[in-house]
């Protein structure tokens, strides 16, 4: 992911944004494309958990 994410609040915002994008893709039937933001969000979330 981007190095522009600095703090936990920034990461939480980015994780939520990725969640929203993935949800939009699922709603339109783009199941494979939805895995991209889902994976990116999971990686960011894991990094956030490690920093806590």
N, CA, C and O atoms as CSV, one atom per row, in Angstrom:
chain,resi,resn,atom,element,x,y,z
A,1,UNK,N,N,0.831,-1.182,0.000
A,1,UNK,CA,C,0.000,0.000,0.000
A,1,UNK,C,C,0.873,1.242,0.000
A,1,UNK,O,O,2.102,1.173,0.017
A,2,UNK,N,N,0.214,2.341,-0.019
A,2,UNK,CA,C,0.892,3.627,-0.104
A,2,UNK,C,C,1.661,3.952,1.174
A,2,UNK,O,O,1.220,3.636,2.279
A,3,UNK,N,N,2.804,4.581,1.002
A,3,UNK,CA,C,3.576,5.027,2.151
A,3,UNK,C,C,3.012,6.304,2.751
A,3,UNK,O,O,3.526,6.789,3.760
A,4,UNK,N,N,1.957,6.861,2.147
A,4,UNK,CA,C,1.378,8.102,2.652
A,4,UNK,C,C,0.526,7.870,3.905
A,4,UNK,O,O,0.083,8.831,4.535
A,5,UNK,N,N,0.295,6.612,4.267
A,5,UNK,CA,C,-0.475,6.293,5.467
A,5,UNK,C,C,0.472,6.371,6.651
A,5,UNK,O,O,1.444,5.619,6.722
A,6,UNK,N,N,0.187,7.296,7.600
A,6,UNK,CA,C,1.132,7.537,8.682
A,6,UNK,C,C,0.663,7.026,10.030
A,6,UNK,O,O,1.411,6.329,10.716
A,7,UNK,N,N,-0.534,7.350,10.419
A,7,UNK,CA,C,-0.990,7.011,11.754
A,7,UNK,C,C,-2.143,6.032,11.738
A,7,UNK,O,O,-2.684,5.716,10.678
A,8,UNK,N,N,-2.521,5.549,12.920
A,8,UNK,CA,C,-3.625,4.592,13.018
A,8,UNK,C,C,-4.941,5.138,12.467
A,8,UNK,O,O,-5.713,4.396,11.860
A,9,UNK,N,N,-5.202,6.432,12.675
A,9,UNK,CA,C,-6.439,7.014,12.156
A,9,UNK,C,C,-6.440,7.036,10.636
A,9,UNK,O,O,-7.460,6.760,10.005
A,10,UNK,N,N,-5.290,7.365,10.048
A,10,UNK,CA,C,-5.176,7.364,8.592
A,10,UNK,C,C,-5.376,5.958,8.036
A,10,UNK,O,O,-6.044,5.769,7.020
A,11,UNK,N,N,-4.794,4.986,8.708
A,11,UNK,CA,C,-4.941,3.594,8.270
A,11,UNK,C,C,-6.388,3.141,8.397
A,11,UNK,O,O,-6.912,2.473,7.506
A,12,UNK,N,N,-7.032,3.501,9.497
A,12,UNK,CA,C,-8.429,3.111,9.687
A,12,UNK,C,C,-9.303,3.702,8.588
A,12,UNK,O,O,-10.206,3.033,8.084
A,13,UNK,N,N,-9.041,4.940,8.218
A,13,UNK,CA,C,-9.788,5.571,7.124
A,13,UNK,C,C,-9.554,4.844,5.815
A,13,UNK,O,O,-10.487,4.622,5.042
A,14,UNK,N,N,-8.314,4.478,5.569
A,14,UNK,CA,C,-7.999,3.792,4.321
A,14,UNK,C,C,-8.610,2.393,4.296
A,14,UNK,O,O,-9.104,1.956,3.257
A,15,UNK,N,N,-8.584,1.688,5.424
A,15,UNK,CA,C,-9.199,0.361,5.498
A,15,UNK,C,C,-10.693,0.485,5.210
A,15,UNK,O,O,-11.247,-0.310,4.452
A,16,UNK,N,N,-11.344,1.474,5.808
A,16,UNK,CA,C,-12.778,1.656,5.585
A,16,UNK,C,C,-13.072,2.007,4.128
A,16,UNK,O,O,-14.053,1.527,3.559
A,17,UNK,N,N,-12.235,2.834,3.528
A,17,UNK,CA,C,-12.397,3.189,2.119
A,17,UNK,C,C,-12.286,1.948,1.232
A,17,UNK,O,O,-13.066,1.774,0.296
A,18,UNK,N,N,-11.321,1.098,1.529
A,18,UNK,CA,C,-11.165,-0.141,0.770
A,18,UNK,C,C,-12.370,-1.052,0.973
A,18,UNK,O,O,-12.826,-1.700,0.031
A,19,UNK,N,N,-12.882,-1.102,2.189
A,19,UNK,CA,C,-14.085,-1.888,2.481
A,19,UNK,C,C,-15.267,-1.391,1.633
A,19,UNK,O,O,-15.989,-2.186,1.031
A,20,UNK,N,N,-15.448,-0.076,1.597
A,20,UNK,CA,C,-16.544,0.498,0.817
A,20,UNK,C,C,-16.396,0.158,-0.666
A,20,UNK,O,O,-17.373,-0.209,-1.319
A,21,UNK,N,N,-15.186,0.278,-1.193
A,21,UNK,CA,C,-14.943,-0.020,-2.606
A,21,UNK,C,C,-15.233,-1.492,-2.884
A,21,UNK,O,O,-15.871,-1.825,-3.883
A,22,UNK,N,N,-14.771,-2.357,-2.013
A,22,UNK,CA,C,-15.044,-3.783,-2.195
A,22,UNK,C,C,-16.526,-4.079,-2.154
A,22,UNK,O,O,-17.015,-4.897,-2.933
A,23,UNK,N,N,-17.245,-3.433,-1.263
A,23,UNK,CA,C,-18.697,-3.618,-1.164
A,23,UNK,C,C,-19.399,-3.169,-2.441
A,23,UNK,O,O,-20.320,-3.834,-2.914
A,24,UNK,N,N,-18.965,-2.042,-2.997
A,24,UNK,CA,C,-19.542,-1.556,-4.249
A,24,UNK,C,C,-19.317,-2.567,-5.376
A,24,UNK,O,O,-20.218,-2.840,-6.169
A,25,UNK,N,N,-18.125,-3.108,-5.431
A,25,UNK,CA,C,-17.822,-4.097,-6.468
A,25,UNK,C,C,-18.664,-5.356,-6.296
A,25,UNK,O,O,-19.140,-5.923,-7.279
A,26,UNK,N,N,-18.849,-5.793,-5.063
A,26,UNK,CA,C,-19.695,-6.964,-4.809
A,26,UNK,C,C,-21.137,-6.705,-5.235
A,26,UNK,O,O,-21.778,-7.567,-5.836
A,27,UNK,N,N,-21.640,-5.516,-4.921
A,27,UNK,CA,C,-23.024,-5.178,-5.273
A,27,UNK,C,C,-23.262,-5.197,-6.770
A,27,UNK,O,O,-24.366,-5.495,-7.224
A,28,UNK,N,N,-22.227,-4.878,-7.541
A,28,UNK,CA,C,-22.380,-4.858,-8.999
A,28,UNK,C,C,-21.983,-6.189,-9.639
A,28,UNK,O,O,-21.949,-6.312,-10.863
A,29,UNK,N,N,-21.683,-7.183,-8.798
A,29,UNK,CA,C,-21.375,-8.513,-9.315
A,29,UNK,C,C,-19.931,-8.720,-9.731
A,29,UNK,O,O,-19.610,-9.736,-10.349
A,30,UNK,N,N,-19.060,-7.790,-9.410
A,30,UNK,CA,C,-17.641,-7.906,-9.747
A,30,UNK,C,C,-16.890,-8.610,-8.622
A,30,UNK,O,O,-16.079,-8.007,-7.921
A,31,UNK,N,N,-17.180,-9.894,-8.469
A,31,UNK,CA,C,-16.663,-10.645,-7.325
A,31,UNK,C,C,-15.140,-10.754,-7.325
A,31,UNK,O,O,-14.505,-10.577,-6.286
A,32,UNK,N,N,-14.559,-11.041,-8.474
A,32,UNK,CA,C,-13.094,-11.171,-8.525
A,32,UNK,C,C,-12.421,-9.834,-8.262
A,32,UNK,O,O,-11.425,-9.773,-7.541
A,33,UNK,N,N,-12.950,-8.769,-8.834
A,33,UNK,CA,C,-12.362,-7.439,-8.633
A,33,UNK,C,C,-12.458,-7.015,-7.169
A,33,UNK,O,O,-11.605,-6.274,-6.681
A,34,UNK,N,N,-13.486,-7.479,-6.471
A,34,UNK,CA,C,-13.671,-7.106,-5.064
A,34,UNK,C,C,-12.578,-7.678,-4.172
A,34,UNK,O,O,-12.361,-7.183,-3.065
A,35,UNK,N,N,-11.890,-8.708,-4.637
A,35,UNK,CA,C,-10.824,-9.288,-3.815
A,35,UNK,C,C,-9.622,-8.352,-3.699
A,35,UNK,O,O,-8.855,-8.452,-2.741
A,36,UNK,N,N,-9.449,-7.451,-4.656
A,36,UNK,CA,C,-8.293,-6.547,-4.626
A,36,UNK,C,C,-8.373,-5.590,-3.434
A,36,UNK,O,O,-7.440,-5.552,-2.633
A,37,UNK,N,N,-9.459,-4.812,-3.286
A,37,UNK,CA,C,-9.522,-3.953,-2.097
A,37,UNK,C,C,-9.637,-4.762,-0.802
A,37,UNK,O,O,-9.183,-4.306,0.248
A,38,UNK,N,N,-10.232,-5.947,-0.863
A,38,UNK,CA,C,-10.337,-6.775,0.343
A,38,UNK,C,C,-8.954,-7.196,0.831
A,38,UNK,O,O,-8.669,-7.128,2.027
A,39,UNK,N,N,-8.107,-7.624,-0.077
A,39,UNK,CA,C,-6.745,-8.023,0.312
A,39,UNK,C,C,-5.940,-6.834,0.819
A,39,UNK,O,O,-5.229,-6.930,1.819
A,40,UNK,N,N,-6.062,-5.714,0.116
A,40,UNK,CA,C,-5.319,-4.520,0.541
A,40,UNK,C,C,-5.769,-4.077,1.929
A,40,UNK,O,O,-4.938,-3.715,2.762
A,41,UNK,N,N,-7.066,-4.102,2.184
A,41,UNK,CA,C,-7.586,-3.739,3.497
A,41,UNK,C,C,-7.125,-4.694,4.580
A,41,UNK,O,O,-6.808,-4.277,5.694
A,42,UNK,N,N,-7.088,-5.973,4.253
A,42,UNK,CA,C,-6.635,-6.964,5.237
A,42,UNK,C,C,-5.166,-6.739,5.595
A,42,UNK,O,O,-4.781,-6.853,6.759
A,43,UNK,N,N,-4.348,-6.420,4.591
A,43,UNK,CA,C,-2.926,-6.151,4.861
A,43,UNK,C,C,-2.765,-4.909,5.728
A,43,UNK,O,O,-1.975,-4.904,6.673
A,44,UNK,N,N,-3.508,-3.861,5.409
A,44,UNK,CA,C,-3.431,-2.635,6.211
A,44,UNK,C,C,-3.905,-2.880,7.631
A,44,UNK,O,O,-3.293,-2.404,8.586
A,45,UNK,N,N,-4.984,-3.615,7.769
A,45,UNK,CA,C,-5.548,-3.899,9.094
A,45,UNK,C,C,-4.548,-4.706,9.924
A,45,UNK,O,O,-4.363,-4.439,11.111
A,46,UNK,N,N,-3.909,-5.685,9.300
A,46,UNK,CA,C,-2.916,-6.493,10.014
A,46,UNK,C,C,-1.753,-5.618,10.467
A,46,UNK,O,O,-1.250,-5.780,11.579
A,47,UNK,N,N,-1.329,-4.706,9.624
A,47,UNK,CA,C,-0.251,-3.794,9.967
A,47,UNK,C,C,-0.673,-2.891,11.131
A,47,UNK,O,O,0.125,-2.595,12.020
A,48,UNK,N,N,-1.942,-2.459,11.111
A,48,UNK,CA,C,-2.478,-1.603,12.178
A,48,UNK,C,C,-2.481,-2.379,13.499
A,48,UNK,O,O,-2.134,-1.831,14.546
A,49,UNK,N,N,-2.869,-3.639,13.445
A,49,UNK,CA,C,-2.893,-4.471,14.664
A,49,UNK,C,C,-1.489,-4.640,15.227
A,49,UNK,O,O,-1.305,-4.633,16.445
A,50,UNK,N,N,-0.502,-4.792,14.359
A,50,UNK,CA,C,0.879,-4.953,14.814
A,50,UNK,C,C,1.409,-3.689,15.477
A,50,UNK,O,O,2.213,-3.754,16.407
A,51,UNK,N,N,0.952,-2.538,14.990
A,51,UNK,CA,C,1.413,-1.261,15.529
A,51,UNK,C,C,0.763,-0.918,16.869
A,51,UNK,O,O,1.250,-0.054,17.598
A,52,UNK,N,N,-0.332,-1.597,17.187
A,52,UNK,CA,C,-1.062,-1.300,18.438
A,52,UNK,C,C,-0.360,-1.865,19.641
A,52,UNK,O,O,-0.836,-1.707,20.765
